[in-house]
């Protein structure tokens, strides 16, 4: 009968053997933690601020798998902490799943509100959120700490979408995005009308109006004939573009500054950070060059002795096509319409369990 022979060795483990042993220990430990301490990741919802073309301010809320189930939940829009001058707005009530959109006509919600709270209450429709924090289930807020920078994420969002000090001094309510879209739409419209017009005087007036929105009325006089009337309102005081020595910033560059600041602001989400970087690149590499090209085409037309020649008509057609692509898009590059829609997406906050 053969006897088993045990061989004792002190040979060290190879690098691959040590790696395998370490992986076994790590995986085994992880399984034990999951077995004894099971966890489920929170399912966050979102709240997004929207501004409609009719001037209404809206919030859109989505929440899923509210817990505990079969309870009545109330959704509240709140101002910043410490602001006792504004009342909470009840957005609605719901069960386990929420998807609602609430609009208030002629309002500017983002200028005054920046937080959301979901409460779990009984006993009818409340008039204000409960002060009992044990009944607070979910919450969300835009970061309002600058962290050593000039503006917080909330400040950047408000300047872009809700209110901005420079615009207020001009008597303009709203953020930069509102007037960028309005003025770019006028350049698109007047470029098209210049192409369609037949009278020399009328064509030139449309081109003058375009330059006043491109350069801003504070600076357009430098390239227009002396005595040219101002055809645009105070929203055209700032131009879409700007020169290096301008004191007043142009809309595109000013928006770019806030988008860049948003990407670096403390507390922004990964989604906000990446979207802000994308929008910064769109403005820098696509929109500013596009409007510089439009400006060059307008100035070239204004230097022509007559605008009725085949050469001028072709140049007017090219101007109209370029202005429309920059405003509405052509499927190949960014546009003002796309930029403004994505700027509103920045105003999205996560809603998480309290």
Helices and strands as residue ranges (DSSP letters): H 15-36, E 45-51, E 57-63, E 73-78, E 89-94, E 98-104, H 109-112, E 115-120, G 133-135, E 136-141, H 153-161, H 165-169, H 176-196, H 200-215, G 220-222, G 234-236, H 251-264, H 270-282, I 283-287, H 288-302, H 310-328, H 336-346, E 348-353
